[in-house]
Amino acid sequence: MILPHVARGPEGRPPIVLLHGFAGDHETWIGQMIGLETRRRVIAFDLPGHGAALDWPKVGHAGIAAEAVIASLDGLGIDRFHLAGHSMGGATATIVAFKLAEARRLASLTLLAPGGFGPEINTRLLRRFAAATDEHEIHSLLEQFFGFEKPVPHAAARQIAEKRENPRVVATLMRVAEAILDGERQKSFDLAKLSDLPHPVRLVWGDQDRVLPLRQTETVPGTVAVHRFPGVGHMPHLEIPREVTRLIAESGAGE
C-alpha cells in the first residue's frame, strides 16, 4: 500500500519528500510545495491516522509511520530522495534516515522541531489538542503552537473543527498521541547516531517553541547544522515559510 500523497513538480532528480507533524496532513506544506515545485519533484504524504490516511491499517507512533513511508517510497519506485519532516514527522524522518543509512538512499535530511530529540514535551497541550472539537478551544490551543507575536487565523481553527466533526478523527488522534508519548515524556533517540548518517542533516527550531524546547538542540553532534530562529514557535514552516523553503532547497541543491 502507498500512503495518500500529493506530488508536484518535474521528475528527473531525486524528489523532496515532506512529512507533516501530529494532527496535520500534507496541506501544511503548501507554501513549501509552491516554492519548491519549479525546481524539482515534491511529494507530501499523509501519515497513518492523518488526513486521507485516517483509516490506514496500522496507526501509532513515529516508528509505525516510518515503516509506512519506506513502503510507500518503495511502491512509488523512489530509490533516492531528500527528506524533510516536522515534529512527529521529524521523528518519523529521523527513523527513516537511520533505517536507510546503509542503503544511502537519502540525499539530505531537514528536521523542523522534530520529536525524539529529548524527553521534554508539552504533553498537556498535545493531549488537549488531540481531543478538542470546539472551534474556539482549538483556536486557543493553536496559539500555543506559534510564536508569541504570530497571529493564528480563526479560519484555521474553523477548518480543523469541521474535520473533527467526524468522531473517528478525534479518536484516532488521541490514540496516536498516547502512542508517541511515554507517560508525561517522550521517547528519545540516541542523537550520537546522527553523526553516522552519510548525508547532510539540518535542524530548524524556534526559540519560542512551547511544544518541544529549543534546548534539545544543545546535545546534537557538531556535524548537524542548527538553525535557530528568534520569535518563532513550533510551526516554523508556517511562521517563516520563505526561510524554511530556502533551507530545504539548499539541502537539495547539490543533487
N, C-alpha and C positions, 0 to 999 in steps of 0.2 A: 504494500500500500504506500501511496505517496501523500504526504501531508498537503492539505489545501494551501495554495500559494498564488502569488501574483508575480509575473515575470515581465520585465520591461527592458528595452534597450537592445543594442546589436549583439549578436553572437560572434564567436571567434576568439575571444580572450577569456581567461578564467573569470567567471562571474563573481559578483559580490553578493554574498548570502547574508540576509538580515534576520535576526531573531529577536522578537519583542519580549517585553517584560510581563510579569504577573498581571493578570486581569486585562491585558491588552490584546491586540491582534495585529495583522500586517499593516493596517491603516495607520498605525502610529508612526510608520516610516515614510509616509507620503512625501514629506519635504525632502528627505534624502533620496528617494527614488527619482523625484523630479530633477534633483541636482546632479544625479549620477548617471541617469539613463542615456545621456548623449555620449557618454564615454565608454560604457561597457554594459553588459547584461547585469541586471539587478534582480534578485529573487528574494521575496519576503514571504516567509512561511507563517501559517497559523500553527502554534504549538498545541500539542494534545490538551483537550479540555478548554480551548480558547477559540473564539471566532467560529469559523466554519468547521473546525475540528472538535467541536463540543462533544460529539459522540464518538470520539476516537476510542478504539477498543481498550487501550491501556492508558490510563491517566494518572499522573502523580508528580514526583519530584523531577529535578533537572536531569537526573540520570535517565529516567524514562523518556523525557523529551529528547535527550541526546541520541538515544537509540533510534527514535522515530526520524530525527533529522538525517542521521547517517543512512538509514534505509531509504529515505526519500531521495537523497543525493545519488545513491546507487541506482535507484529506479529511474532517475532522470538522466543517468549516464554522465554525471559530472565527476570527473576524476581530480580536478584541480580547481581551487576556489579561494577567494578571500572571505573571511568570516567576521561579522560584527554582531554583538549581542548586548542587550540592555537588561540590567537587573537579573531576574530569573533567566532571561535569555542570555545574559552574560555568563551565568553559571553553566548553562547548557552549552554555550560556545566553548567554554574552558574545558569541559569534559570531552566534547568533540575533538578539540585540539590534542588533548592528552591521548585519546584513543587512536588518533590517526597520525601521531607524531612519527612513528617508524615508517609509515607509508609515505610520508612527506606530501600529503595531498593539499595541505593548507599553504597558501602563499603569504597570508598575513592574518593577524588576529587583533581586532579592535574591541575593547570592552568598555561599556559605559556603566559606571556604578554597579559592577557585577556582584551577584550573590556569591557567597562562599569564600570571601577574602578575609573573613574574621568572624568571630562568634556573635558580635553585636548586631542586632536587627530590631527594628521597631515592630515587635510582634503585635502589640495592641492595635496599631494603625493598620497593619496588614489584615488582621482578623476582622476588624470593624469594616474595612473597605470591602472585603470579600462578601460580607453579609448584607451590606447596605443596599436598599432598594428605593428609598425616598430621594427624590432629586435634590432637595436642599441638604440632606445629610451627605449625599455623595459629593456635592459641591464643597461643603465644609471640609470633608476628608481630602478631597483632591488638592485643596490649597496647601496641605501639609506636604504634598509631593513636590511642590515647586519652591523656588527661592522666595524670600520674604516679600520682595517687591514685584514679583511676577504675577500679573493678574490671570485668573483662571476663568475663561468664559463660561457662563451658565449653559450655553449650548452644548458644551462637552458633557456636563453633568446630566443634561436632559437626554442626550443620546445614550449615555450609559444606562440611565434609568429605564429607557424604553427597551433596551436589550434585556434588562433584568426582569422584565415582566414575565419572561419565561422562567419558571421556578427552577428548572434544571440548570440554568446558568449559575444561579447563586449556589445551589447545592454542589455543583462541580467546582466552583472557585473555592468554597470552604474546604472541600476535600483536598484540593491542590495545596492550599495554604498550610494545612496541617501536615501534608507530606513533605513540604520544603522546610518546615520548622522542626526544631528539636527541643520541645518544651518552650522555654522562653528565649531560646537562642537559635542559631542556625549552624548546620554542619559546615566545616571549613576545609579548604583544600590545603595540601602541602605546597605552599607557594614557591618553595625552592625548585619545584619541578618546572616552573615557568622558564627558568634559565636553560633548561634542556631542550626546549622547543626549537626546531630548526628554522624558524621564521620570525619576522619582527612581531613584537607584541606591544600594543599601546593601551594605556589606561586613561579614561576620561572621567573626571569626577568634579562635582560642585562642592564648594566649601560650606554651603547651606543645606546639604543633604540631611534630611531628618528621618530617612529610612535606613540608610547604611552610612555610617560616619566616614568622613574623609580620612581619618587616621588609619583606616585599613589599607591605605596606600603606602604606609611607612615601612612595612615589612616585606615589600616585593623586592625581588632581586634587582641589582643595578642595571641589568640588561633590558629591563622593561622601561619603556618611555612613559612617564606620568605627566598628564596634562591636567592641572588644577585650575578651575575657573571660579573666580570670586562672584558672589551674588547668585550662584546657580544652585538649584536644589537637586532632586533625584531624577529629573527629566531633562538632561542636557540636550537630547536630540530635538526636544520641543522648545526649550528655553533659548538655546543658542544653535539653531539648526544650521546656519551657514558654517559656523566653526566646526561642528561635528561632521558635516558633509565634507568639508575640506580635509579633515584628518583622515576620514575613511578613504577619500580619493588619494591622498598622499600615501597611505599604506599600500594601495594597489598600483601606484604609479610605475613601479619597476617591472611589472609583469602583466 
